[in-house]
Amino acid sequence: MKESGNFGQREAKKPFYFNTSSHLLRIGQEKATTLSELLHALHTCSSDSIFQHTFRTLQEHHFIREGFSNDFAHWAFSACNEPGLAERLAGLDVREYTDVEDIRHKIEEIVAGYIEANPASRERRSREPFYFCASEALVLPTPFVARSIQQFVEDLARVSIHSIHHHFIEARLRLKLSSNDFSQWLEEEDLPEASAQLNRIDIYTATLEDVRRQIILVVKHALA
């Protein structure tokens, strides 16, 4: 529970070190030019590749409020001209899952179900291939270290969106998708309600700048 007095100014149990990360994108062995090839590649590609084409693309398109939520949906629409499949893939909310493998299985289920209902789509060639990619992250420190919750709020307003992505989205792979670094820290600092509210922020309809603003508002409200 929140203490009375200058709760926001008291020294944190442990500092929050704001980091950022850069990524080296690499193309994997798998590629698809038909939906049947996509289904096969989904089964054999790495977990990091699944994460790349669902979560990590949010950083690349952080300024877009509308559109497809993952690369699979985008390819199904733009390269395969399969809007029905694109819509189903775009409807996948990865926040409902706690393991990347569960996301993989759900995508496979969606594609397999679509092919079964639309047999002609199975071997129809796409306008361009889908290349399965993954990225290697290099974690870098920033000058920002929050030693109180108030300082945490102030630093949130100053760090780059890449740092926001690192702690709020990238961390989900490390934490089995169930949470993020900010929520974990706030939980440890006796702000469980704020921690839970952060986990409910919609990462699909909000840009990373929107996410930043929402996090700040949540924490400020917890300190009010």
PyMOL commands that place a pseudoatom at each C-alpha (Angstrom):
pseudoatom trace, name=CA, resn=MET, resi=1, chain=A, elem=C, hetatm=0, pos=[0.000, 0.000, 0.000]
pseudoatom trace, name=CA, resn=LYS, resi=2, chain=A, elem=C, hetatm=0, pos=[1.054, 3.585, -0.581]
pseudoatom trace, name=CA, resn=GLU, resi=3, chain=A, elem=C, hetatm=0, pos=[2.526, 5.271, 2.469]
pseudoatom trace, name=CA, resn=SER, resi=4, chain=A, elem=C, hetatm=0, pos=[1.445, 8.702, 3.610]
pseudoatom trace, name=CA, resn=GLY, resi=5, chain=A, elem=C, hetatm=0, pos=[3.750, 11.690, 3.296]
pseudoatom trace, name=CA, resn=ASN, resi=6, chain=A, elem=C, hetatm=0, pos=[6.420, 12.058, 0.662]
pseudoatom trace, name=CA, resn=PHE, resi=7, chain=A, elem=C, hetatm=0, pos=[6.052, 8.545, -0.700]
pseudoatom trace, name=CA, resn=GLY, resi=8, chain=A, elem=C, hetatm=0, pos=[7.303, 9.578, -4.118]
pseudoatom trace, name=CA, resn=GLN, resi=9, chain=A, elem=C, hetatm=0, pos=[10.486, 11.107, -2.702]
pseudoatom trace, name=CA, resn=ARG, resi=10, chain=A, elem=C, hetatm=0, pos=[11.509, 8.249, -0.427]
pseudoatom trace, name=CA, resn=GLU, resi=11, chain=A, elem=C, hetatm=0, pos=[14.499, 6.216, -1.519]
pseudoatom trace, name=CA, resn=ALA, resi=12, chain=A, elem=C, hetatm=0, pos=[13.550, 3.239, -3.635]
pseudoatom trace, name=CA, resn=LYS, resi=13, chain=A, elem=C, hetatm=0, pos=[14.253, -0.249, -2.342]
pseudoatom trace, name=CA, resn=LYS, resi=14, chain=A, elem=C, hetatm=0, pos=[16.483, -0.596, -5.372]
pseudoatom trace, name=CA, resn=PRO, resi=15, chain=A, elem=C, hetatm=0, pos=[17.222, 1.906, -8.169]
pseudoatom trace, name=CA, resn=PHE, resi=16, chain=A, elem=C, hetatm=0, pos=[15.651, 1.517, -11.587]
pseudoatom trace, name=CA, resn=TYR, resi=17, chain=A, elem=C, hetatm=0, pos=[18.366, 1.580, -14.224]
pseudoatom trace, name=CA, resn=PHE, resi=18, chain=A, elem=C, hetatm=0, pos=[16.999, 2.721, -17.565]
pseudoatom trace, name=CA, resn=ASN, resi=19, chain=A, elem=C, hetatm=0, pos=[18.594, 0.815, -20.412]
pseudoatom trace, name=CA, resn=THR, resi=20, chain=A, elem=C, hetatm=0, pos=[18.046, 0.826, -24.139]
pseudoatom trace, name=CA, resn=SER, resi=21, chain=A, elem=C, hetatm=0, pos=[18.873, -1.690, -26.838]
pseudoatom trace, name=CA, resn=SER, resi=22, chain=A, elem=C, hetatm=0, pos=[19.850, -1.834, -30.461]
pseudoatom trace, name=CA, resn=HIS, resi=23, chain=A, elem=C, hetatm=0, pos=[19.127, -4.779, -32.710]
pseudoatom trace, name=CA, resn=LEU, resi=24, chain=A, elem=C, hetatm=0, pos=[21.021, -6.541, -35.440]
pseudoatom trace, name=CA, resn=LEU, resi=25, chain=A, elem=C, hetatm=0, pos=[18.413, -7.968, -37.776]
pseudoatom trace, name=CA, resn=ARG, resi=26, chain=A, elem=C, hetatm=0, pos=[19.242, -11.245, -39.464]
pseudoatom trace, name=CA, resn=ILE, resi=27, chain=A, elem=C, hetatm=0, pos=[17.278, -13.180, -42.055]
pseudoatom trace, name=CA, resn=GLY, resi=28, chain=A, elem=C, hetatm=0, pos=[16.622, -16.784, -41.104]
pseudoatom trace, name=CA, resn=GLN, resi=29, chain=A, elem=C, hetatm=0, pos=[16.554, -19.889, -43.258]
pseudoatom trace, name=CA, resn=GLU, resi=30, chain=A, elem=C, hetatm=0, pos=[12.783, -19.945, -43.576]
pseudoatom trace, name=CA, resn=LYS, resi=31, chain=A, elem=C, hetatm=0, pos=[10.801, -18.071, -46.203]
pseudoatom trace, name=CA, resn=ALA, resi=32, chain=A, elem=C, hetatm=0, pos=[7.337, -18.439, -47.675]
pseudoatom trace, name=CA, resn=THR, resi=33, chain=A, elem=C, hetatm=0, pos=[5.801, -17.699, -51.051]
pseudoatom trace, name=CA, resn=THR, resi=34, chain=A, elem=C, hetatm=0, pos=[2.538, -19.553, -50.375]
pseudoatom trace, name=CA, resn=LEU, resi=35, chain=A, elem=C, hetatm=0, pos=[0.359, -20.084, -47.335]
pseudoatom trace, name=CA, resn=SER, resi=36, chain=A, elem=C, hetatm=0, pos=[1.360, -23.749, -47.180]
pseudoatom trace, name=CA, resn=GLU, resi=37, chain=A, elem=C, hetatm=0, pos=[5.015, -22.690, -47.033]
pseudoatom trace, name=CA, resn=LEU, resi=38, chain=A, elem=C, hetatm=0, pos=[4.137, -20.122, -44.370]
pseudoatom trace, name=CA, resn=LEU, resi=39, chain=A, elem=C, hetatm=0, pos=[2.506, -22.824, -42.263]
pseudoatom trace, name=CA, resn=HIS, resi=40, chain=A, elem=C, hetatm=0, pos=[5.557, -25.066, -42.559]
pseudoatom trace, name=CA, resn=ALA, resi=41, chain=A, elem=C, hetatm=0, pos=[7.951, -22.226, -41.727]
pseudoatom trace, name=CA, resn=LEU, resi=42, chain=A, elem=C, hetatm=0, pos=[5.886, -21.228, -38.708]
pseudoatom trace, name=CA, resn=HIS, resi=43, chain=A, elem=C, hetatm=0, pos=[6.494, -24.702, -37.351]
pseudoatom trace, name=CA, resn=THR, resi=44, chain=A, elem=C, hetatm=0, pos=[10.274, -24.669, -37.845]
pseudoatom trace, name=CA, resn=CYS, resi=45, chain=A, elem=C, hetatm=0, pos=[11.347, -21.047, -37.237]
pseudoatom trace, name=CA, resn=SER, resi=46, chain=A, elem=C, hetatm=0, pos=[12.876, -19.893, -33.959]
pseudoatom trace, name=CA, resn=SER, resi=47, chain=A, elem=C, hetatm=0, pos=[10.875, -18.460, -31.073]
pseudoatom trace, name=CA, resn=ASP, resi=48, chain=A, elem=C, hetatm=0, pos=[12.793, -15.221, -31.494]
pseudoatom trace, name=CA, resn=SER, resi=49, chain=A, elem=C, hetatm=0, pos=[11.520, -15.006, -35.061]
pseudoatom trace, name=CA, resn=ILE, resi=50, chain=A, elem=C, hetatm=0, pos=[7.926, -15.253, -33.842]
pseudoatom trace, name=CA, resn=PHE, resi=51, chain=A, elem=C, hetatm=0, pos=[8.661, -12.516, -31.301]
pseudoatom trace, name=CA, resn=GLN, resi=52, chain=A, elem=C, hetatm=0, pos=[10.314, -10.401, -34.001]
pseudoatom trace, name=CA, resn=HIS, resi=53, chain=A, elem=C, hetatm=0, pos=[7.285, -10.437, -36.276]
pseudoatom trace, name=CA, resn=THR, resi=54, chain=A, elem=C, hetatm=0, pos=[4.770, -9.745, -33.510]
pseudoatom trace, name=CA, resn=PHE, resi=55, chain=A, elem=C, hetatm=0, pos=[6.240, -7.681, -30.654]
pseudoatom trace, name=CA, resn=ARG, resi=56, chain=A, elem=C, hetatm=0, pos=[9.397, -6.140, -32.093]
pseudoatom trace, name=CA, resn=THR, resi=57, chain=A, elem=C, hetatm=0, pos=[7.628, -4.678, -35.116]
pseudoatom trace, name=CA, resn=LEU, resi=58, chain=A, elem=C, hetatm=0, pos=[5.751, -2.424, -32.714]
pseudoatom trace, name=CA, resn=GLN, resi=59, chain=A, elem=C, hetatm=0, pos=[8.961, -0.424, -32.330]
pseudoatom trace, name=CA, resn=GLU, resi=60, chain=A, elem=C, hetatm=0, pos=[9.446, -0.083, -36.076]
pseudoatom trace, name=CA, resn=HIS, resi=61, chain=A, elem=C, hetatm=0, pos=[5.901, 1.240, -36.515]
pseudoatom trace, name=CA, resn=HIS, resi=62, chain=A, elem=C, hetatm=0, pos=[5.521, 2.944, -33.140]
pseudoatom trace, name=CA, resn=PHE, resi=63, chain=A, elem=C, hetatm=0, pos=[4.068, 6.088, -34.682]
pseudoatom trace, name=CA, resn=ILE, resi=64, chain=A, elem=C, hetatm=0, pos=[1.205, 4.308, -36.466]
pseudoatom trace, name=CA, resn=ARG, resi=65, chain=A, elem=C, hetatm=0, pos=[-2.113, 4.135, -34.597]
pseudoatom trace, name=CA, resn=GLU, resi=66, chain=A, elem=C, hetatm=0, pos=[-3.978, 2.100, -37.220]
pseudoatom trace, name=CA, resn=GLY, resi=67, chain=A, elem=C, hetatm=0, pos=[-3.012, -0.829, -39.393]
pseudoatom trace, name=CA, resn=PHE, resi=68, chain=A, elem=C, hetatm=0, pos=[-1.982, -4.422, -38.970]
pseudoatom trace, name=CA, resn=SER, resi=69, chain=A, elem=C, hetatm=0, pos=[-0.600, -5.457, -35.624]
pseudoatom trace, name=CA, resn=ASN, resi=70, chain=A, elem=C, hetatm=0, pos=[1.976, -7.950, -36.889]
pseudoatom trace, name=CA, resn=ASP, resi=71, chain=A, elem=C, hetatm=0, pos=[4.042, -8.773, -39.973]
pseudoatom trace, name=CA, resn=PHE, resi=72, chain=A, elem=C, hetatm=0, pos=[2.098, -11.950, -40.725]
pseudoatom trace, name=CA, resn=ALA, resi=73, chain=A, elem=C, hetatm=0, pos=[-1.161, -10.036, -41.077]
pseudoatom trace, name=CA, resn=HIS, resi=74, chain=A, elem=C, hetatm=0, pos=[0.508, -7.384, -43.222]
pseudoatom trace, name=CA, resn=TRP, resi=75, chain=A, elem=C, hetatm=0, pos=[1.966, -10.003, -45.593]
pseudoatom trace, name=CA, resn=ALA, resi=76, chain=A, elem=C, hetatm=0, pos=[-1.330, -11.888, -45.858]
pseudoatom trace, name=CA, resn=PHE, resi=77, chain=A, elem=C, hetatm=0, pos=[-3.041, -8.674, -46.936]
pseudoatom trace, name=CA, resn=SER, resi=78, chain=A, elem=C, hetatm=0, pos=[-0.466, -6.907, -49.099]
pseudoatom trace, name=CA, resn=ALA, resi=79, chain=A, elem=C, hetatm=0, pos=[1.401, -9.824, -50.685]
pseudoatom trace, name=CA, resn=CYS, resi=80, chain=A, elem=C, hetatm=0, pos=[-1.202, -12.602, -50.691]
pseudoatom trace, name=CA, resn=ASN, resi=81, chain=A, elem=C, hetatm=0, pos=[-4.390, -10.574, -51.166]
pseudoatom trace, name=CA, resn=GLU, resi=82, chain=A, elem=C, hetatm=0, pos=[-6.073, -12.599, -48.433]
pseudoatom trace, name=CA, resn=PRO, resi=83, chain=A, elem=C, hetatm=0, pos=[-7.888, -9.929, -46.383]
pseudoatom trace, name=CA, resn=GLY, resi=84, chain=A, elem=C, hetatm=0, pos=[-9.860, -12.549, -44.461]
pseudoatom trace, name=CA, resn=LEU, resi=85, chain=A, elem=C, hetatm=0, pos=[-6.676, -14.173, -43.188]
pseudoatom trace, name=CA, resn=ALA, resi=86, chain=A, elem=C, hetatm=0, pos=[-5.087, -10.792, -42.529]
pseudoatom trace, name=CA, resn=GLU, resi=87, chain=A, elem=C, hetatm=0, pos=[-8.050, -9.798, -40.381]
pseudoatom trace, name=CA, resn=ARG, resi=88, chain=A, elem=C, hetatm=0, pos=[-7.847, -12.994, -38.331]
pseudoatom trace, name=CA, resn=LEU, resi=89, chain=A, elem=C, hetatm=0, pos=[-4.109, -12.640, -37.813]
pseudoatom trace, name=CA, resn=ALA, resi=90, chain=A, elem=C, hetatm=0, pos=[-4.485, -8.972, -36.898]
pseudoatom trace, name=CA, resn=GLY, resi=91, chain=A, elem=C, hetatm=0, pos=[-7.056, -9.973, -34.290]
pseudoatom trace, name=CA, resn=LEU, resi=92, chain=A, elem=C, hetatm=0, pos=[-4.414, -11.918, -32.377]
pseudoatom trace, name=CA, resn=ASP, resi=93, chain=A, elem=C, hetatm=0, pos=[-3.751, -10.170, -29.064]
pseudoatom trace, name=CA, resn=VAL, resi=94, chain=A, elem=C, hetatm=0, pos=[-0.373, -11.436, -27.915]
pseudoatom trace, name=CA, resn=ARG, resi=95, chain=A, elem=C, hetatm=0, pos=[-0.909, -9.916, -24.462]
pseudoatom trace, name=CA, resn=GLU, resi=96, chain=A, elem=C, hetatm=0, pos=[-3.212, -12.857, -23.726]
pseudoatom trace, name=CA, resn=TYR, resi=97, chain=A, elem=C, hetatm=0, pos=[-0.278, -15.284, -23.886]
pseudoatom trace, name=CA, resn=THR, resi=98, chain=A, elem=C, hetatm=0, pos=[2.522, -16.025, -21.443]
pseudoatom trace, name=CA, resn=ASP, resi=99, chain=A, elem=C, hetatm=0, pos=[4.779, -17.984, -23.787]
pseudoatom trace, name=CA, resn=VAL, resi=100, chain=A, elem=C, hetatm=0, pos=[6.002, -17.318, -27.333]
pseudoatom trace, name=CA, resn=GLU, resi=101, chain=A, elem=C, hetatm=0, pos=[5.347, -20.955, -28.239]
pseudoatom trace, name=CA, resn=ASP, resi=102, chain=A, elem=C, hetatm=0, pos=[1.663, -20.478, -27.439]
pseudoatom trace, name=CA, resn=ILE, resi=103, chain=A, elem=C, hetatm=0, pos=[1.611, -17.526, -29.840]
pseudoatom trace, name=CA, resn=ARG, resi=104, chain=A, elem=C, hetatm=0, pos=[3.272, -19.683, -32.502]
pseudoatom trace, name=CA, resn=HIS, resi=105, chain=A, elem=C, hetatm=0, pos=[0.635, -22.393, -32.082]
pseudoatom trace, name=CA, resn=LYS, resi=106, chain=A, elem=C, hetatm=0, pos=[-2.198, -19.864, -32.303]
pseudoatom trace, name=CA, resn=ILE, resi=107, chain=A, elem=C, hetatm=0, pos=[-0.825, -18.357, -35.534]
pseudoatom trace, name=CA, resn=GLU, resi=108, chain=A, elem=C, hetatm=0, pos=[-0.434, -21.859, -36.984]
pseudoatom trace, name=CA, resn=GLU, resi=109, chain=A, elem=C, hetatm=0, pos=[-4.022, -22.616, -35.975]
pseudoatom trace, name=CA, resn=ILE, resi=110, chain=A, elem=C, hetatm=0, pos=[-5.303, -19.463, -37.692]
pseudoatom trace, name=CA, resn=VAL, resi=111, chain=A, elem=C, hetatm=0, pos=[-3.389, -20.136, -40.932]
pseudoatom trace, name=CA, resn=ALA, resi=112, chain=A, elem=C, hetatm=0, pos=[-4.299, -23.846, -41.010]
pseudoatom trace, name=CA, resn=GLY, resi=113, chain=A, elem=C, hetatm=0, pos=[-7.960, -23.058, -40.383]
pseudoatom trace, name=CA, resn=TYR, resi=114, chain=A, elem=C, hetatm=0, pos=[-8.008, -20.483, -43.155]
pseudoatom trace, name=CA, resn=ILE, resi=115, chain=A, elem=C, hetatm=0, pos=[-6.392, -22.876, -45.641]
pseudoatom trace, name=CA, resn=GLU, resi=116, chain=A, elem=C, hetatm=0, pos=[-8.887, -25.598, -44.740]
pseudoatom trace, name=CA, resn=ALA, resi=117, chain=A, elem=C, hetatm=0, pos=[-11.794, -23.226, -45.313]
pseudoatom trace, name=CA, resn=ASN, resi=118, chain=A, elem=C, hetatm=0, pos=[-10.219, -21.776, -48.503]
pseudoatom trace, name=CA, resn=PRO, resi=119, chain=A, elem=C, hetatm=0, pos=[-8.328, -24.641, -50.232]
pseudoatom trace, name=CA, resn=ALA, resi=120, chain=A, elem=C, hetatm=0, pos=[-7.515, -22.538, -53.311]
pseudoatom trace, name=CA, resn=SER, resi=121, chain=A, elem=C, hetatm=0, pos=[-5.385, -20.262, -51.156]
pseudoatom trace, name=CA, resn=ARG, resi=122, chain=A, elem=C, hetatm=0, pos=[-2.975, -23.034, -50.158]
pseudoatom trace, name=CA, resn=GLU, resi=123, chain=A, elem=C, hetatm=0, pos=[-0.594, -22.893, -53.137]
pseudoatom trace, name=CA, resn=ARG, resi=124, chain=A, elem=C, hetatm=0, pos=[-1.459, -19.460, -54.524]
pseudoatom trace, name=CA, resn=ARG, resi=125, chain=A, elem=C, hetatm=0, pos=[1.854, -17.631, -54.896]
pseudoatom trace, name=CA, resn=SER, resi=126, chain=A, elem=C, hetatm=0, pos=[2.338, -14.324, -53.146]
pseudoatom trace, name=CA, resn=ARG, resi=127, chain=A, elem=C, hetatm=0, pos=[3.504, -11.134, -54.841]
pseudoatom trace, name=CA, resn=GLU, resi=128, chain=A, elem=C, hetatm=0, pos=[6.644, -11.224, -52.701]
pseudoatom trace, name=CA, resn=PRO, resi=129, chain=A, elem=C, hetatm=0, pos=[8.125, -13.750, -50.265]
pseudoatom trace, name=CA, resn=PHE, resi=130, chain=A, elem=C, hetatm=0, pos=[7.855, -13.568, -46.517]
pseudoatom trace, name=CA, resn=TYR, resi=131, chain=A, elem=C, hetatm=0, pos=[11.338, -13.763, -45.030]
pseudoatom trace, name=CA, resn=PHE, resi=132, chain=A, elem=C, hetatm=0, pos=[11.465, -14.933, -41.444]
pseudoatom trace, name=CA, resn=CYS, resi=133, chain=A, elem=C, hetatm=0, pos=[13.803, -12.698, -39.486]
pseudoatom trace, name=CA, resn=ALA, resi=134, chain=A, elem=C, hetatm=0, pos=[15.087, -12.467, -35.945]
pseudoatom trace, name=CA, resn=SER, resi=135, chain=A, elem=C, hetatm=0, pos=[17.276, -9.953, -34.198]
pseudoatom trace, name=CA, resn=GLU, resi=136, chain=A, elem=C, hetatm=0, pos=[20.085, -10.010, -31.701]
pseudoatom trace, name=CA, resn=ALA, resi=137, chain=A, elem=C, hetatm=0, pos=[19.783, -7.341, -29.023]
pseudoatom trace, name=CA, resn=LEU, resi=138, chain=A, elem=C, hetatm=0, pos=[22.670, -5.320, -27.654]
pseudoatom trace, name=CA, resn=VAL, resi=139, chain=A, elem=C, hetatm=0, pos=[21.653, -3.824, -24.308]
pseudoatom trace, name=CA, resn=LEU, resi=140, chain=A, elem=C, hetatm=0, pos=[23.106, -0.385, -23.606]
pseudoatom trace, name=CA, resn=PRO, resi=141, chain=A, elem=C, hetatm=0, pos=[22.975, 1.677, -20.386]
pseudoatom trace, name=CA, resn=THR, resi=142, chain=A, elem=C, hetatm=0, pos=[21.594, 5.211, -20.308]
pseudoatom trace, name=CA, resn=PRO, resi=143, chain=A, elem=C, hetatm=0, pos=[22.519, 8.056, -17.911]
pseudoatom trace, name=CA, resn=PHE, resi=144, chain=A, elem=C, hetatm=0, pos=[19.122, 7.760, -16.194]
pseudoatom trace, name=CA, resn=VAL, resi=145, chain=A, elem=C, hetatm=0, pos=[18.887, 5.991, -12.837]
pseudoatom trace, name=CA, resn=ALA, resi=146, chain=A, elem=C, hetatm=0, pos=[15.737, 6.435, -10.734]
pseudoatom trace, name=CA, resn=ARG, resi=147, chain=A, elem=C, hetatm=0, pos=[16.392, 6.281, -6.990]
pseudoatom trace, name=CA, resn=SER, resi=148, chain=A, elem=C, hetatm=0, pos=[12.846, 7.276, -6.052]
pseudoatom trace, name=CA, resn=ILE, resi=149, chain=A, elem=C, hetatm=0, pos=[9.432, 6.927, -7.647]
pseudoatom trace, name=CA, resn=GLN, resi=150, chain=A, elem=C, hetatm=0, pos=[9.296, 10.672, -8.323]
pseudoatom trace, name=CA, resn=GLN, resi=151, chain=A, elem=C, hetatm=0, pos=[12.624, 10.469, -10.118]
pseudoatom trace, name=CA, resn=PHE, resi=152, chain=A, elem=C, hetatm=0, pos=[11.291, 7.462, -12.023]
pseudoatom trace, name=CA, resn=VAL, resi=153, chain=A, elem=C, hetatm=0, pos=[8.458, 9.632, -13.366]
pseudoatom trace, name=CA, resn=GLU, resi=154, chain=A, elem=C, hetatm=0, pos=[10.853, 12.427, -14.294]
pseudoatom trace, name=CA, resn=ASP, resi=155, chain=A, elem=C, hetatm=0, pos=[13.223, 10.054, -16.080]
pseudoatom trace, name=CA, resn=LEU, resi=156, chain=A, elem=C, hetatm=0, pos=[10.346, 8.437, -17.972]
pseudoatom trace, name=CA, resn=ALA, resi=157, chain=A, elem=C, hetatm=0, pos=[9.684, 11.805, -19.580]
pseudoatom trace, name=CA, resn=ARG, resi=158, chain=A, elem=C, hetatm=0, pos=[13.315, 12.142, -20.672]
pseudoatom trace, name=CA, resn=VAL, resi=159, chain=A, elem=C, hetatm=0, pos=[14.418, 8.716, -21.938]
pseudoatom trace, name=CA, resn=SER, resi=160, chain=A, elem=C, hetatm=0, pos=[14.156, 7.796, -25.613]
pseudoatom trace, name=CA, resn=ILE, resi=161, chain=A, elem=C, hetatm=0, pos=[11.285, 5.762, -27.023]
pseudoatom trace, name=CA, resn=HIS, resi=162, chain=A, elem=C, hetatm=0, pos=[13.849, 3.010, -27.617]
pseudoatom trace, name=CA, resn=SER, resi=163, chain=A, elem=C, hetatm=0, pos=[14.294, 2.758, -23.870]
pseudoatom trace, name=CA, resn=ILE, resi=164, chain=A, elem=C, hetatm=0, pos=[10.513, 2.620, -23.442]
pseudoatom trace, name=CA, resn=HIS, resi=165, chain=A, elem=C, hetatm=0, pos=[10.369, -0.195, -25.977]
pseudoatom trace, name=CA, resn=HIS, resi=166, chain=A, elem=C, hetatm=0, pos=[13.209, -2.065, -24.284]
pseudoatom trace, name=CA, resn=HIS, resi=167, chain=A, elem=C, hetatm=0, pos=[11.585, -2.057, -20.857]
pseudoatom trace, name=CA, resn=PHE, resi=168, chain=A, elem=C, hetatm=0, pos=[7.913, -2.196, -21.808]
pseudoatom trace, name=CA, resn=ILE, resi=169, chain=A, elem=C, hetatm=0, pos=[7.837, -4.483, -24.847]
pseudoatom trace, name=CA, resn=GLU, resi=170, chain=A, elem=C, hetatm=0, pos=[11.200, -6.175, -25.296]
pseudoatom trace, name=CA, resn=ALA, resi=171, chain=A, elem=C, hetatm=0, pos=[11.164, -7.276, -21.650]
pseudoatom trace, name=CA, resn=ARG, resi=172, chain=A, elem=C, hetatm=0, pos=[8.036, -9.321, -22.256]
pseudoatom trace, name=CA, resn=LEU, resi=173, chain=A, elem=C, hetatm=0, pos=[10.054, -12.046, -23.981]
pseudoatom trace, name=CA, resn=ARG, resi=174, chain=A, elem=C, hetatm=0, pos=[12.381, -12.240, -20.981]
pseudoatom trace, name=CA, resn=LEU, resi=175, chain=A, elem=C, hetatm=0, pos=[9.453, -12.191, -18.547]
pseudoatom trace, name=CA, resn=LYS, resi=176, chain=A, elem=C, hetatm=0, pos=[7.419, -14.772, -20.510]
pseudoatom trace, name=CA, resn=LEU, resi=177, chain=A, elem=C, hetatm=0, pos=[5.188, -11.991, -21.942]
pseudoatom trace, name=CA, resn=SER, resi=178, chain=A, elem=C, hetatm=0, pos=[3.247, -11.653, -18.695]
pseudoatom trace, name=CA, resn=SER, resi=179, chain=A, elem=C, hetatm=0, pos=[4.623, -8.297, -17.572]
pseudoatom trace, name=CA, resn=ASN, resi=180, chain=A, elem=C, hetatm=0, pos=[7.245, -5.612, -18.202]
pseudoatom trace, name=CA, resn=ASP, resi=181, chain=A, elem=C, hetatm=0, pos=[10.205, -4.100, -16.360]
pseudoatom trace, name=CA, resn=PHE, resi=182, chain=A, elem=C, hetatm=0, pos=[8.284, -1.023, -15.195]
pseudoatom trace, name=CA, resn=SER, resi=183, chain=A, elem=C, hetatm=0, pos=[5.466, -3.072, -13.674]
pseudoatom trace, name=CA, resn=GLN, resi=184, chain=A, elem=C, hetatm=0, pos=[7.914, -5.420, -12.015]
pseudoatom trace, name=CA, resn=TRP, resi=185, chain=A, elem=C, hetatm=0, pos=[9.722, -2.506, -10.356]
pseudoatom trace, name=CA, resn=LEU, resi=186, chain=A, elem=C, hetatm=0, pos=[6.537, -0.755, -9.238]
pseudoatom trace, name=CA, resn=GLU, resi=187, chain=A, elem=C, hetatm=0, pos=[5.301, -4.011, -7.712]
pseudoatom trace, name=CA, resn=GLU, resi=188, chain=A, elem=C, hetatm=0, pos=[8.498, -4.242, -5.696]
pseudoatom trace, name=CA, resn=GLU, resi=189, chain=A, elem=C, hetatm=0, pos=[8.070, -0.583, -4.658]
pseudoatom trace, name=CA, resn=ASP, resi=190, chain=A, elem=C, hetatm=0, pos=[4.653, -1.322, -3.113]
pseudoatom trace, name=CA, resn=LEU, resi=191, chain=A, elem=C, hetatm=0, pos=[2.537, 0.068, -5.966]
pseudoatom trace, name=CA, resn=PRO, resi=192, chain=A, elem=C, hetatm=0, pos=[0.705, -3.098, -7.087]
pseudoatom trace, name=CA, resn=GLU, resi=193, chain=A, elem=C, hetatm=0, pos=[-2.308, -1.284, -8.533]
pseudoatom trace, name=CA, resn=ALA, resi=194, chain=A, elem=C, hetatm=0, pos=[-0.128, 0.940, -10.723]
pseudoatom trace, name=CA, resn=SER, resi=195, chain=A, elem=C, hetatm=0, pos=[1.844, -2.145, -11.741]
pseudoatom trace, name=CA, resn=ALA, resi=196, chain=A, elem=C, hetatm=0, pos=[-1.348, -3.902, -12.855]
pseudoatom trace, name=CA, resn=GLN, resi=197, chain=A, elem=C, hetatm=0, pos=[-2.612, -0.826, -14.713]
pseudoatom trace, name=CA, resn=LEU, resi=198, chain=A, elem=C, hetatm=0, pos=[0.596, -0.652, -16.742]
pseudoatom trace, name=CA, resn=ASN, resi=199, chain=A, elem=C, hetatm=0, pos=[0.125, -4.232, -17.864]
pseudoatom trace, name=CA, resn=ARG, resi=200, chain=A, elem=C, hetatm=0, pos=[-3.307, -3.275, -19.210]
pseudoatom trace, name=CA, resn=ILE, resi=201, chain=A, elem=C, hetatm=0, pos=[-2.034, -0.473, -21.477]
pseudoatom trace, name=CA, resn=ASP, resi=202, chain=A, elem=C, hetatm=0, pos=[-3.029, -1.171, -25.078]
pseudoatom trace, name=CA, resn=ILE, resi=203, chain=A, elem=C, hetatm=0, pos=[0.213, -1.486, -27.034]
pseudoatom trace, name=CA, resn=TYR, resi=204, chain=A, elem=C, hetatm=0, pos=[-1.657, -1.855, -30.324]
pseudoatom trace, name=CA, resn=THR, resi=205, chain=A, elem=C, hetatm=0, pos=[-3.705, 1.318, -30.556]
pseudoatom trace, name=CA, resn=ALA, resi=206, chain=A, elem=C, hetatm=0, pos=[-1.139, 3.460, -28.717]
pseudoatom trace, name=CA, resn=THR, resi=207, chain=A, elem=C, hetatm=0, pos=[2.144, 4.751, -30.070]
pseudoatom trace, name=CA, resn=LEU, resi=208, chain=A, elem=C, hetatm=0, pos=[5.209, 4.458, -27.852]
pseudoatom trace, name=CA, resn=GLU, resi=209, chain=A, elem=C, hetatm=0, pos=[4.849, 8.156, -27.040]
pseudoatom trace, name=CA, resn=ASP, resi=210, chain=A, elem=C, hetatm=0, pos=[1.269, 7.436, -25.995]
pseudoatom trace, name=CA, resn=VAL, resi=211, chain=A, elem=C, hetatm=0, pos=[2.546, 4.565, -23.871]
pseudoatom trace, name=CA, resn=ARG, resi=212, chain=A, elem=C, hetatm=0, pos=[5.058, 6.886, -22.216]
pseudoatom trace, name=CA, resn=ARG, resi=213, chain=A, elem=C, hetatm=0, pos=[2.338, 9.408, -21.380]
pseudoatom trace, name=CA, resn=GLN, resi=214, chain=A, elem=C, hetatm=0, pos=[0.006, 6.738, -20.024]
pseudoatom trace, name=CA, resn=ILE, resi=215, chain=A, elem=C, hetatm=0, pos=[2.702, 5.257, -17.783]
pseudoatom trace, name=CA, resn=ILE, resi=216, chain=A, elem=C, hetatm=0, pos=[3.510, 8.690, -16.381]
pseudoatom trace, name=CA, resn=LEU, resi=217, chain=A, elem=C, hetatm=0, pos=[-0.154, 9.426, -15.712]
pseudoatom trace, name=CA, resn=VAL, resi=218, chain=A, elem=C, hetatm=0, pos=[-0.665, 6.085, -13.969]
pseudoatom trace, name=CA, resn=VAL, resi=219, chain=A, elem=C, hetatm=0, pos=[2.304, 6.560, -11.651]
pseudoatom trace, name=CA, resn=LYS, resi=220, chain=A, elem=C, hetatm=0, pos=[1.481, 10.213, -10.924]
pseudoatom trace, name=CA, resn=HIS, resi=221, chain=A, elem=C, hetatm=0, pos=[-2.071, 9.201, -10.034]
pseudoatom trace, name=CA, resn=ALA, resi=222, chain=A, elem=C, hetatm=0, pos=[-0.707, 6.520, -7.689]
pseudoatom trace, name=CA, resn=LEU, resi=223, chain=A, elem=C, hetatm=0, pos=[1.347, 9.183, -5.918]
pseudoatom trace, name=CA, resn=ALA, resi=224, chain=A, elem=C, hetatm=0, pos=[-1.490, 11.717, -5.679]
for i in range(1, 224): cmd.bond("trace and resi %d" % i, "trace and resi %d" % (i + 1))
show_as sticks, trace
zoom trace
